[in-house]
Amino acid sequence: MRLLVDTNLFIEVLLSQVGASEARTFLENRKGHELFVSDFALHSIGLLLFRRKQHHVFHQFLQDLIAGTGIEMVSLTAQEMDSLIDVAGKFNLDFDDAYQYGTAIKHRLRIVSFDADFDHTPDGRLLPADVL
């Protein structure tokens, strides 16, 4: 299965939050699934870690979780982002969730996330445990 890993899974692991163990297990044991991350997710993680003066953590994240595991980055063009306005209104999503959803649709991916906001979309979301 082709899966878009939502930002919050990476944040859980990087900041050792409540869902870190489940997220880490998912990322380490993908069982042949293809994993993708949006450019928006990478930028958001960079922004968060830079604000916390954790530049080295971002570097390690890029090396270990992205380059080291073969997770591919996907994105939307500026023209494709126009559709996010309709998506946000239709499914009551904020910008970051609309971007993730739009990226998943464009690249034919299923979203893996702890964020229940995706439950309002036609394909919903998968939890990490659903994929393991």
Secondary structure, 3 states (H helix, E strand, C coil): CEEEECHHHHHHHHCCCCCHHHHHHHHHCCCCCEEEEEHHHHHHHHHHHHHCCCHHHHHHHHHHHHHCCCCEEECCCHHHHCHHHHHHHHHCCCHHHHHHHHHHHHHCCEEECCCHHHHHCCCCCECHHHHC
